[in-house]
Amino acid sequence: MELLFSYGTLQQKNVQIVNFGRELDGLKDTLSKYIVSNITITDERVIRESGKDVHLILRYTGNVGDEVTGTVFELSDNELTLADDYEVDDYKRVPAELKSGCICWIYAAKNT
């Protein structure tokens, strides 16, 4: 199993059901040294599934005072691949350590 920190649309139950076939159970946690900003999505599938064309995107700052709250989900390897397919090319999946000490995957801005 893999751990994925979500701070945006992957927390939406409808997005989870469409992409994973189930609602995910997760735990709240916090990511340091990042901020969120907005990004306009043009992928019609992602807009349809999320119900919005403006999504959040993580940007690394390195500042320990910057924090983003979200939810950590446990996914199978296949579900993580499905999450990769959902995220558009502006995002990259990278490992990160959360305030709890949990090591997980995050989707951050590709050009950070």
Backbone as XML, in Angstrom:
<?xml version="1.0"?>
<chain id="A" units="angstrom">
  <residue number="1" name="MET">
    <atom name="N" x="0.833" y="-1.185" z="0.000"/>
    <atom name="CA" x="0.000" y="0.000" z="0.000"/>
    <atom name="C" x="0.878" y="1.249" z="0.000"/>
  </residue>
  <residue number="2" name="GLU">
    <atom name="N" x="0.337" y="2.297" z="-0.588"/>
    <atom name="CA" x="1.034" y="3.577" z="-0.699"/>
    <atom name="C" x="0.244" y="4.644" z="0.054"/>
  </residue>
  <residue number="3" name="LEU">
    <atom name="N" x="0.935" y="5.656" z="0.554"/>
    <atom name="CA" x="0.285" y="6.768" z="1.225"/>
    <atom name="C" x="0.345" y="7.994" z="0.320"/>
  </residue>
  <residue number="4" name="LEU">
    <atom name="N" x="-0.788" y="8.685" z="0.207"/>
    <atom name="CA" x="-0.889" y="9.866" z="-0.640"/>
    <atom name="C" x="-1.523" y="11.000" z="0.157"/>
  </residue>
  <residue number="5" name="PHE">
    <atom name="N" x="-0.851" y="12.155" z="0.184"/>
    <atom name="CA" x="-1.369" y="13.352" z="0.836"/>
    <atom name="C" x="-2.168" y="14.143" z="-0.182"/>
  </residue>
  <residue number="6" name="SER">
    <atom name="N" x="-3.440" y="14.381" z="0.124"/>
    <atom name="CA" x="-4.315" y="15.145" z="-0.764"/>
    <atom name="C" x="-4.719" y="16.446" z="-0.095"/>
  </residue>
  <residue number="7" name="TYR">
    <atom name="N" x="-4.657" y="17.516" z="-0.856"/>
    <atom name="CA" x="-5.005" y="18.847" z="-0.364"/>
    <atom name="C" x="-6.049" y="19.497" z="-1.266"/>
  </residue>
  <residue number="8" name="GLY">
    <atom name="N" x="-6.526" y="18.773" z="-2.271"/>
    <atom name="CA" x="-7.440" y="19.345" z="-3.254"/>
    <atom name="C" x="-8.558" y="18.401" z="-3.626"/>
  </residue>
  <residue number="9" name="THR">
    <atom name="N" x="-8.773" y="18.254" z="-4.933"/>
    <atom name="CA" x="-9.963" y="17.556" z="-5.427"/>
    <atom name="C" x="-9.973" y="16.062" z="-5.133"/>
  </residue>
  <residue number="10" name="LEU">
    <atom name="N" x="-8.825" y="15.453" z="-4.870"/>
    <atom name="CA" x="-8.841" y="14.031" z="-4.514"/>
    <atom name="C" x="-9.464" y="13.790" z="-3.139"/>
  </residue>
  <residue number="11" name="GLN">
    <atom name="N" x="-9.754" y="14.868" z="-2.407"/>
    <atom name="CA" x="-10.489" y="14.735" z="-1.148"/>
    <atom name="C" x="-12.002" y="14.672" z="-1.388"/>
  </residue>
  <residue number="12" name="GLN">
    <atom name="N" x="-12.441" y="15.026" z="-2.601"/>
    <atom name="CA" x="-13.866" y="15.011" z="-2.928"/>
    <atom name="C" x="-14.343" y="13.568" z="-3.114"/>
  </residue>
  <residue number="13" name="LYS">
    <atom name="N" x="-15.425" y="13.209" z="-2.436"/>
    <atom name="CA" x="-15.955" y="11.838" z="-2.513"/>
    <atom name="C" x="-16.317" y="11.455" z="-3.945"/>
  </residue>
  <residue number="14" name="ASN">
    <atom name="N" x="-16.913" y="12.396" z="-4.709"/>
    <atom name="CA" x="-17.297" y="12.065" z="-6.083"/>
    <atom name="C" x="-16.065" y="11.778" z="-6.946"/>
  </residue>
  <residue number="15" name="VAL">
    <atom name="N" x="-14.973" y="12.485" z="-6.737"/>
    <atom name="CA" x="-13.738" y="12.241" z="-7.491"/>
    <atom name="C" x="-13.150" y="10.879" z="-7.104"/>
  </residue>
  <residue number="16" name="GLN">
    <atom name="N" x="-13.212" y="10.551" z="-5.832"/>
    <atom name="CA" x="-12.711" y="9.254" z="-5.367"/>
    <atom name="C" x="-13.497" y="8.101" z="-5.988"/>
  </residue>
  <residue number="17" name="ILE">
    <atom name="N" x="-14.814" y="8.217" z="-5.989"/>
    <atom name="CA" x="-15.652" y="7.135" z="-6.516"/>
    <atom name="C" x="-15.415" y="6.948" z="-8.009"/>
  </residue>
  <residue number="18" name="VAL">
    <atom name="N" x="-15.337" y="8.034" z="-8.759"/>
    <atom name="CA" x="-15.114" y="7.926" z="-10.204"/>
    <atom name="C" x="-13.738" y="7.326" z="-10.511"/>
  </residue>
  <residue number="19" name="ASN">
    <atom name="N" x="-12.718" y="7.710" z="-9.746"/>
    <atom name="CA" x="-11.362" y="7.262" z="-10.054"/>
    <atom name="C" x="-10.976" y="5.935" z="-9.407"/>
  </residue>
  <residue number="20" name="PHE">
    <atom name="N" x="-11.477" y="5.679" z="-8.195"/>
    <atom name="CA" x="-11.051" y="4.483" z="-7.454"/>
    <atom name="C" x="-12.173" y="3.482" z="-7.219"/>
  </residue>
  <residue number="21" name="GLY">
    <atom name="N" x="-13.409" y="3.876" z="-7.520"/>
    <atom name="CA" x="-14.530" y="2.978" z="-7.305"/>
    <atom name="C" x="-14.946" y="2.850" z="-5.857"/>
  </residue>
  <residue number="22" name="ARG">
    <atom name="N" x="-14.437" y="3.744" z="-5.012"/>
    <atom name="CA" x="-14.762" y="3.697" z="-3.583"/>
    <atom name="C" x="-14.443" y="5.039" z="-2.941"/>
  </residue>
  <residue number="23" name="GLU">
    <atom name="N" x="-15.049" y="5.265" z="-1.773"/>
    <atom name="CA" x="-14.689" y="6.420" z="-0.958"/>
    <atom name="C" x="-13.471" y="6.044" z="-0.134"/>
  </residue>
  <residue number="24" name="LEU">
    <atom name="N" x="-12.547" y="6.976" z="-0.001"/>
    <atom name="CA" x="-11.319" y="6.725" z="0.747"/>
    <atom name="C" x="-11.465" y="7.200" z="2.192"/>
  </residue>
  <residue number="25" name="ASP">
    <atom name="N" x="-10.883" y="6.453" z="3.117"/>
    <atom name="CA" x="-10.782" y="6.889" z="4.503"/>
    <atom name="C" x="-9.394" y="7.471" z="4.678"/>
  </residue>
  <residue number="26" name="GLY">
    <atom name="N" x="-9.317" y="8.580" z="5.378"/>
    <atom name="CA" x="-8.015" y="9.207" z="5.550"/>
    <atom name="C" x="-7.867" y="9.866" z="6.896"/>
  </residue>
  <residue number="27" name="LEU">
    <atom name="N" x="-6.642" y="10.328" z="7.139"/>
    <atom name="CA" x="-6.301" y="11.028" z="8.364"/>
    <atom name="C" x="-5.803" y="12.420" z="8.026"/>
  </residue>
  <residue number="28" name="LYS">
    <atom name="N" x="-6.234" y="13.406" z="8.806"/>
    <atom name="CA" x="-5.780" y="14.778" z="8.605"/>
    <atom name="C" x="-4.297" y="14.886" z="8.955"/>
  </residue>
  <residue number="29" name="ASP">
    <atom name="N" x="-3.567" y="15.703" z="8.185"/>
    <atom name="CA" x="-2.150" y="15.931" z="8.455"/>
    <atom name="C" x="-1.771" y="17.260" z="7.817"/>
  </residue>
  <residue number="30" name="THR">
    <atom name="N" x="-0.523" y="17.652" z="7.999"/>
    <atom name="CA" x="-0.038" y="18.940" z="7.514"/>
    <atom name="C" x="1.300" y="18.767" z="6.824"/>
  </residue>
  <residue number="31" name="LEU">
    <atom name="N" x="1.461" y="19.467" z="5.717"/>
    <atom name="CA" x="2.705" y="19.479" z="4.950"/>
    <atom name="C" x="3.375" y="20.832" z="5.155"/>
  </residue>
  <residue number="32" name="SER">
    <atom name="N" x="4.636" y="20.839" z="5.573"/>
    <atom name="CA" x="5.389" y="22.080" z="5.774"/>
    <atom name="C" x="6.223" y="22.409" z="4.545"/>
  </residue>
  <residue number="33" name="LYS">
    <atom name="N" x="6.610" y="23.662" z="4.455"/>
    <atom name="CA" x="7.500" y="24.186" z="3.413"/>
    <atom name="C" x="6.849" y="24.284" z="2.039"/>
  </residue>
  <residue number="34" name="TYR">
    <atom name="N" x="5.529" y="24.236" z="2.005"/>
    <atom name="CA" x="4.774" y="24.383" z="0.761"/>
    <atom name="C" x="3.638" y="25.374" z="0.981"/>
  </residue>
  <residue number="35" name="ILE">
    <atom name="N" x="3.187" y="25.973" z="-0.095"/>
    <atom name="CA" x="1.960" y="26.756" z="-0.132"/>
    <atom name="C" x="1.117" y="26.221" z="-1.278"/>
  </residue>
  <residue number="36" name="VAL">
    <atom name="N" x="-0.151" y="26.601" z="-1.300"/>
    <atom name="CA" x="-0.996" y="26.250" z="-2.435"/>
    <atom name="C" x="-1.313" y="27.509" z="-3.224"/>
  </residue>
  <residue number="37" name="SER">
    <atom name="N" x="-1.425" y="27.325" z="-4.513"/>
    <atom name="CA" x="-1.919" y="28.381" z="-5.386"/>
    <atom name="C" x="-2.910" y="27.741" z="-6.341"/>
  </residue>
  <residue number="38" name="ASN">
    <atom name="N" x="-3.511" y="28.560" z="-7.189"/>
    <atom name="CA" x="-4.505" y="28.061" z="-8.133"/>
    <atom name="C" x="-3.879" y="27.786" z="-9.491"/>
  </residue>
  <residue number="39" name="ILE">
    <atom name="N" x="-4.464" y="26.820" z="-10.170"/>
    <atom name="CA" x="-4.076" y="26.500" z="-11.535"/>
    <atom name="C" x="-5.345" y="26.239" z="-12.331"/>
  </residue>
  <residue number="40" name="THR">
    <atom name="N" x="-5.390" y="26.723" z="-13.554"/>
    <atom name="CA" x="-6.539" y="26.473" z="-14.415"/>
    <atom name="C" x="-6.324" y="25.167" z="-15.164"/>
  </residue>
  <residue number="41" name="ILE">
    <atom name="N" x="-7.297" y="24.288" z="-15.063"/>
    <atom name="CA" x="-7.256" y="22.968" z="-15.698"/>
    <atom name="C" x="-7.995" y="23.057" z="-17.028"/>
  </residue>
  <residue number="42" name="THR">
    <atom name="N" x="-7.422" y="22.459" z="-18.072"/>
    <atom name="CA" x="-8.084" y="22.435" z="-19.378"/>
    <atom name="C" x="-8.523" y="21.031" z="-19.780"/>
  </residue>
  <residue number="43" name="ASP">
    <atom name="N" x="-8.101" y="20.014" z="-19.041"/>
    <atom name="CA" x="-8.463" y="18.631" z="-19.341"/>
    <atom name="C" x="-9.952" y="18.427" z="-19.043"/>
  </residue>
  <residue number="44" name="GLU">
    <atom name="N" x="-10.734" y="18.152" z="-20.092"/>
    <atom name="CA" x="-12.191" y="18.038" z="-19.952"/>
    <atom name="C" x="-12.601" y="16.927" z="-18.985"/>
  </residue>
  <residue number="45" name="ARG">
    <atom name="N" x="-11.889" y="15.828" z="-18.986"/>
    <atom name="CA" x="-12.217" y="14.722" z="-18.075"/>
    <atom name="C" x="-12.065" y="15.165" z="-16.625"/>
  </residue>
  <residue number="46" name="VAL">
    <atom name="N" x="-10.970" y="15.816" z="-16.305"/>
    <atom name="CA" x="-10.714" y="16.255" z="-14.934"/>
    <atom name="C" x="-11.727" y="17.316" z="-14.514"/>
  </residue>
  <residue number="47" name="ILE">
    <atom name="N" x="-12.066" y="18.225" z="-15.419"/>
    <atom name="CA" x="-13.080" y="19.247" z="-15.122"/>
    <atom name="C" x="-14.427" y="18.585" z="-14.848"/>
  </residue>
  <residue number="48" name="ARG">
    <atom name="N" x="-14.796" y="17.624" z="-15.678"/>
    <atom name="CA" x="-16.076" y="16.919" z="-15.513"/>
    <atom name="C" x="-16.110" y="16.173" z="-14.171"/>
  </residue>
  <residue number="49" name="GLU">
    <atom name="N" x="-15.033" y="15.474" z="-13.843"/>
    <atom name="CA" x="-15.013" y="14.664" z="-12.630"/>
    <atom name="C" x="-14.952" y="15.507" z="-11.363"/>
  </residue>
  <residue number="50" name="SER">
    <atom name="N" x="-14.234" y="16.615" z="-11.408"/>
    <atom name="CA" x="-14.080" y="17.448" z="-10.213"/>
    <atom name="C" x="-15.161" y="18.512" z="-10.093"/>
  </residue>
  <residue number="51" name="GLY">
    <atom name="N" x="-15.768" y="18.863" z="-11.232"/>
    <atom name="CA" x="-16.776" y="19.904" z="-11.238"/>
    <atom name="C" x="-16.204" y="21.306" z="-11.236"/>
  </residue>
  <residue number="52" name="LYS">
    <atom name="N" x="-14.897" y="21.420" z="-11.509"/>
    <atom name="CA" x="-14.282" y="22.753" z="-11.519"/>
    <atom name="C" x="-13.067" y="22.782" z="-12.432"/>
  </residue>
  <residue number="53" name="ASP">
    <atom name="N" x="-12.795" y="23.971" z="-12.953"/>
    <atom name="CA" x="-11.631" y="24.119" z="-13.830"/>
    <atom name="C" x="-10.458" y="24.821" z="-13.146"/>
  </residue>
  <residue number="54" name="VAL">
    <atom name="N" x="-10.652" y="25.274" z="-11.922"/>
    <atom name="CA" x="-9.556" y="25.841" z="-11.143"/>
    <atom name="C" x="-9.279" y="24.901" z="-9.978"/>
  </residue>
  <residue number="55" name="HIS">
    <atom name="N" x="-8.049" y="24.394" z="-9.922"/>
    <atom name="CA" x="-7.630" y="23.458" z="-8.876"/>
    <atom name="C" x="-6.500" y="24.074" z="-8.078"/>
  </residue>
  <residue number="56" name="LEU">
    <atom name="N" x="-6.227" y="23.476" z="-6.931"/>
    <atom name="CA" x="-5.082" y="23.876" z="-6.122"/>
    <atom name="C" x="-3.835" y="23.134" z="-6.593"/>
  </residue>
  <residue number="57" name="ILE">
    <atom name="N" x="-2.674" y="23.768" z="-6.407"/>
    <atom name="CA" x="-1.406" y="23.130" z="-6.729"/>
    <atom name="C" x="-0.384" y="23.526" z="-5.670"/>
  </residue>
  <residue number="58" name="LEU">
    <atom name="N" x="0.414" y="22.568" z="-5.225"/>
    <atom name="CA" x="1.452" y="22.823" z="-4.228"/>
    <atom name="C" x="2.662" y="23.468" z="-4.870"/>
  </residue>
  <residue number="59" name="ARG">
    <atom name="N" x="3.217" y="24.461" z="-4.175"/>
    <atom name="CA" x="4.455" y="25.100" z="-4.610"/>
    <atom name="C" x="5.423" y="25.101" z="-3.421"/>
  </residue>
  <residue number="60" name="TYR">
    <atom name="N" x="6.610" y="24.571" z="-3.661"/>
    <atom name="CA" x="7.627" y="24.481" z="-2.622"/>
    <atom name="C" x="8.219" y="25.852" z="-2.340"/>
  </residue>
  <residue number="61" name="THR">
    <atom name="N" x="8.305" y="26.199" z="-1.041"/>
    <atom name="CA" x="8.920" y="27.466" z="-0.640"/>
    <atom name="C" x="10.187" y="27.259" z="0.178"/>
  </residue>
  <residue number="62" name="GLY">
    <atom name="N" x="10.267" y="26.133" z="0.880"/>
    <atom name="CA" x="11.380" y="25.892" z="1.786"/>
    <atom name="C" x="11.232" y="26.586" z="3.123"/>
  </residue>
  <residue number="63" name="ASN">
    <atom name="N" x="10.207" y="27.402" z="3.281"/>
    <atom name="CA" x="9.961" y="28.146" z="4.512"/>
    <atom name="C" x="9.184" y="27.260" z="5.488"/>
  </residue>
  <residue number="64" name="VAL">
    <atom name="N" x="9.773" y="26.970" z="6.657"/>
    <atom name="CA" x="9.122" y="26.074" z="7.617"/>
    <atom name="C" x="7.813" y="26.645" z="8.158"/>
  </residue>
  <residue number="65" name="GLY">
    <atom name="N" x="7.605" y="27.941" z="8.017"/>
    <atom name="CA" x="6.356" y="28.549" z="8.461"/>
    <atom name="C" x="5.197" y="28.350" z="7.499"/>
  </residue>
  <residue number="66" name="ASP">
    <atom name="N" x="5.499" y="27.944" z="6.265"/>
    <atom name="CA" x="4.441" y="27.683" z="5.282"/>
    <atom name="C" x="3.894" y="26.281" z="5.492"/>
  </residue>
  <residue number="67" name="GLU">
    <atom name="N" x="2.574" y="26.163" z="5.533"/>
    <atom name="CA" x="1.939" y="24.868" z="5.775"/>
    <atom name="C" x="0.683" y="24.704" z="4.929"/>
  </residue>
  <residue number="68" name="VAL">
    <atom name="N" x="0.424" y="23.467" z="4.586"/>
    <atom name="CA" x="-0.793" y="23.099" z="3.861"/>
    <atom name="C" x="-1.431" y="21.937" z="4.614"/>
  </residue>
  <residue number="69" name="THR">
    <atom name="N" x="-2.714" y="22.063" z="4.924"/>
    <atom name="CA" x="-3.425" y="20.965" z="5.572"/>
    <atom name="C" x="-4.115" y="20.118" z="4.510"/>
  </residue>
  <residue number="70" name="GLY">
    <atom name="N" x="-4.272" y="18.859" z="4.837"/>
    <atom name="CA" x="-4.921" y="17.940" z="3.907"/>
    <atom name="C" x="-5.206" y="16.614" z="4.570"/>
  </residue>
  <residue number="71" name="THR">
    <atom name="N" x="-5.348" y="15.598" z="3.753"/>
    <atom name="CA" x="-5.709" y="14.263" z="4.218"/>
    <atom name="C" x="-4.764" y="13.239" z="3.614"/>
  </residue>
  <residue number="72" name="VAL">
    <atom name="N" x="-4.322" y="12.296" z="4.435"/>
    <atom name="CA" x="-3.478" y="11.198" z="3.967"/>
    <atom name="C" x="-4.371" y="9.985" z="3.714"/>
  </residue>
  <residue number="73" name="PHE">
    <atom name="N" x="-4.278" y="9.457" z="2.500"/>
    <atom name="CA" x="-5.049" y="8.278" z="2.117"/>
    <atom name="C" x="-4.115" y="7.111" z="1.840"/>
  </residue>
  <residue number="74" name="GLU">
    <atom name="N" x="-4.586" y="5.921" z="2.146"/>
    <atom name="CA" x="-3.861" y="4.700" z="1.818"/>
    <atom name="C" x="-4.439" y="4.156" z="0.516"/>
  </residue>
  <residue number="75" name="LEU">
    <atom name="N" x="-3.567" y="3.984" z="-0.485"/>
    <atom name="CA" x="-3.988" y="3.515" z="-1.804"/>
    <atom name="C" x="-3.213" y="2.273" z="-2.189"/>
  </residue>
  <residue number="76" name="SER">
    <atom name="N" x="-3.831" y="1.420" z="-2.979"/>
    <atom name="CA" x="-3.109" y="0.294" z="-3.568"/>
    <atom name="C" x="-2.196" y="0.839" z="-4.666"/>
  </residue>
  <residue number="77" name="ASP">
    <atom name="N" x="-1.268" y="0.026" z="-5.132"/>
    <atom name="CA" x="-0.388" y="0.439" z="-6.231"/>
    <atom name="C" x="-1.214" y="0.825" z="-7.454"/>
  </residue>
  <residue number="78" name="ASN">
    <atom name="N" x="-2.251" y="0.038" z="-7.741"/>
    <atom name="CA" x="-3.121" y="0.335" z="-8.885"/>
    <atom name="C" x="-3.848" y="1.662" z="-8.699"/>
  </residue>
  <residue number="79" name="GLU">
    <atom name="N" x="-4.345" y="1.922" z="-7.488"/>
    <atom name="CA" x="-5.039" y="3.177" z="-7.230"/>
    <atom name="C" x="-4.091" y="4.375" z="-7.348"/>
  </residue>
  <residue number="80" name="LEU">
    <atom name="N" x="-2.836" y="4.197" z="-6.948"/>
    <atom name="CA" x="-1.866" y="5.285" z="-7.101"/>
    <atom name="C" x="-1.639" y="5.579" z="-8.583"/>
  </residue>
  <residue number="81" name="THR">
    <atom name="N" x="-1.599" y="4.547" z="-9.408"/>
    <atom name="CA" x="-1.487" y="4.734" z="-10.859"/>
    <atom name="C" x="-2.713" y="5.471" z="-11.399"/>
  </residue>
  <residue number="82" name="LEU">
    <atom name="N" x="-3.892" y="5.142" z="-10.888"/>
    <atom name="CA" x="-5.111" y="5.849" z="-11.291"/>
    <atom name="C" x="-5.069" y="7.316" z="-10.869"/>
  </residue>
  <residue number="83" name="ALA">
    <atom name="N" x="-4.512" y="7.586" z="-9.694"/>
    <atom name="CA" x="-4.353" y="8.981" z="-9.252"/>
    <atom name="C" x="-3.395" y="9.720" z="-10.174"/>
  </residue>
  <residue number="84" name="ASP">
    <atom name="N" x="-2.320" y="9.052" z="-10.595"/>
    <atom name="CA" x="-1.378" y="9.650" z="-11.556"/>
    <atom name="C" x="-2.100" y="10.017" z="-12.848"/>
  </residue>
  <residue number="85" name="ASP">
    <atom name="N" x="-2.984" y="9.131" z="-13.293"/>
    <atom name="CA" x="-3.733" y="9.376" z="-14.534"/>
    <atom name="C" x="-4.686" y="10.567" z="-14.390"/>
  </residue>
  <residue number="86" name="TYR">
    <atom name="N" x="-5.218" y="10.763" z="-13.198"/>
    <atom name="CA" x="-6.151" y="11.868" z="-12.949"/>
    <atom name="C" x="-5.431" y="13.217" z="-12.969"/>
  </residue>
  <residue number="87" name="GLU">
    <atom name="N" x="-4.239" y="13.268" z="-12.409"/>
    <atom name="CA" x="-3.511" y="14.534" z="-12.316"/>
    <atom name="C" x="-2.990" y="14.948" z="-13.695"/>
  </residue>
  <residue number="88" name="VAL">
    <atom name="N" x="-3.112" y="16.238" z="-14.003"/>
    <atom name="CA" x="-2.670" y="16.740" z="-15.304"/>
    <atom name="C" x="-1.157" y="16.964" z="-15.295"/>
  </residue>
  <residue number="89" name="ASP">
    <atom name="N" x="-0.608" y="17.278" z="-16.459"/>
    <atom name="CA" x="0.843" y="17.363" z="-16.642"/>
    <atom name="C" x="1.529" y="18.469" z="-15.848"/>
  </residue>
  <residue number="90" name="ASP">
    <atom name="N" x="0.775" y="19.400" z="-15.286"/>
    <atom name="CA" x="1.382" y="20.464" z="-14.482"/>
    <atom name="C" x="1.860" y="19.970" z="-13.123"/>
  </residue>
  <residue number="91" name="TYR">
    <atom name="N" x="1.422" y="18.770" z="-12.737"/>
    <atom name="CA" x="1.768" y="18.187" z="-11.450"/>
    <atom name="C" x="2.825" y="17.096" z="-11.617"/>
  </residue>
  <residue number="92" name="LYS">
    <atom name="N" x="3.637" y="16.932" z="-10.565"/>
    <atom name="CA" x="4.539" y="15.789" z="-10.499"/>
    <atom name="C" x="4.353" y="15.148" z="-9.130"/>
  </residue>
  <residue number="93" name="ARG">
    <atom name="N" x="4.491" y="13.839" z="-9.077"/>
    <atom name="CA" x="4.372" y="13.116" z="-7.802"/>
    <atom name="C" x="5.759" y="12.975" z="-7.202"/>
  </residue>
  <residue number="94" name="VAL">
    <atom name="N" x="5.905" y="13.454" z="-5.971"/>
    <atom name="CA" x="7.187" y="13.401" z="-5.278"/>
    <atom name="C" x="6.962" y="12.953" z="-3.834"/>
  </residue>
  <residue number="95" name="PRO">
    <atom name="N" x="7.982" y="12.356" z="-3.209"/>
    <atom name="CA" x="7.839" y="11.978" z="-1.803"/>
    <atom name="C" x="7.983" y="13.190" z="-0.893"/>
  </residue>
  <residue number="96" name="ALA">
    <atom name="N" x="7.338" y="13.112" z="0.273"/>
    <atom name="CA" x="7.422" y="14.198" z="1.245"/>
    <atom name="C" x="7.209" y="13.642" z="2.647"/>
  </residue>
  <residue number="97" name="GLU">
    <atom name="N" x="7.689" y="14.393" z="3.625"/>
    <atom name="CA" x="7.451" y="14.046" z="5.027"/>
    <atom name="C" x="6.478" y="15.064" z="5.612"/>
  </residue>
  <residue number="98" name="LEU">
    <atom name="N" x="5.440" y="14.550" z="6.251"/>
    <atom name="CA" x="4.425" y="15.406" z="6.859"/>
    <atom name="C" x="4.799" y="15.732" z="8.305"/>
  </residue>
  <residue number="99" name="LYS">
    <atom name="N" x="4.083" y="16.669" z="8.917"/>
    <atom name="CA" x="4.369" y="17.063" z="10.297"/>
    <atom name="C" x="4.292" y="15.887" z="11.260"/>
  </residue>
  <residue number="100" name="SER">
    <atom name="N" x="3.432" y="14.922" z="10.958"/>
    <atom name="CA" x="3.277" y="13.737" z="11.814"/>
    <atom name="C" x="4.477" y="12.801" z="11.728"/>
  </residue>
  <residue number="101" name="GLY">
    <atom name="N" x="5.349" y="13.019" z="10.747"/>
    <atom name="CA" x="6.470" y="12.112" z="10.494"/>
    <atom name="C" x="6.173" y="11.110" z="9.398"/>
  </residue>
  <residue number="102" name="CYS">
    <atom name="N" x="4.941" y="11.090" z="8.930"/>
    <atom name="CA" x="4.518" y="10.181" z="7.866"/>
    <atom name="C" x="5.243" y="10.529" z="6.553"/>
  </residue>
  <residue number="103" name="ILE">
    <atom name="N" x="5.766" y="9.510" z="5.890"/>
    <atom name="CA" x="6.369" y="9.683" z="4.568"/>
    <atom name="C" x="5.318" y="9.244" z="3.550"/>
  </residue>
  <residue number="104" name="CYS">
    <atom name="N" x="5.044" y="10.122" z="2.591"/>
    <atom name="CA" x="3.985" y="9.829" z="1.631"/>
    <atom name="C" x="4.300" y="10.492" z="0.299"/>
  </residue>
  <residue number="105" name="TRP">
    <atom name="N" x="3.425" y="10.290" z="-0.657"/>
    <atom name="CA" x="3.501" y="10.958" z="-1.954"/>
    <atom name="C" x="2.675" y="12.229" z="-1.906"/>
  </residue>
  <residue number="106" name="ILE">
    <atom name="N" x="3.114" y="13.239" z="-2.649"/>
    <atom name="CA" x="2.338" y="14.454" z="-2.862"/>
    <atom name="C" x="2.365" y="14.774" z="-4.356"/>
  </residue>
  <residue number="107" name="TYR">
    <atom name="N" x="1.380" y="15.526" z="-4.809"/>
    <atom name="CA" x="1.402" y="16.079" z="-6.167"/>
    <atom name="C" x="1.713" y="17.566" z="-6.033"/>
  </residue>
  <residue number="108" name="ALA">
    <atom name="N" x="2.858" y="17.963" z="-6.564"/>
    <atom name="CA" x="3.312" y="19.338" z="-6.483"/>
    <atom name="C" x="3.498" y="19.897" z="-7.903"/>
  </residue>
  <residue number="109" name="ALA">
    <atom name="N" x="3.682" y="21.206" z="-7.971"/>
    <atom name="CA" x="3.900" y="21.849" z="-9.259"/>
    <atom name="C" x="5.162" y="21.295" z="-9.902"/>
  </residue>
  <residue number="110" name="LYS">
    <atom name="N" x="5.044" y="20.950" z="-11.158"/>
    <atom name="CA" x="6.175" y="20.400" z="-11.908"/>
    <atom name="C" x="7.316" y="21.421" z="-12.007"/>
  </residue>
  <residue number="111" name="ASN">
    <atom name="N" x="6.980" y="22.678" z="-12.113"/>
    <atom name="CA" x="7.986" y="23.725" z="-12.281"/>
    <atom name="C" x="8.230" y="24.474" z="-10.975"/>
  </residue>
  <residue number="112" name="THR">
    <atom name="N" x="8.574" y="23.746" z="-9.922"/>
    <atom name="CA" x="8.854" y="24.380" z="-8.635"/>
    <atom name="C" x="10.338" y="24.377" z="-8.371"/>
  </residue>
</chain>
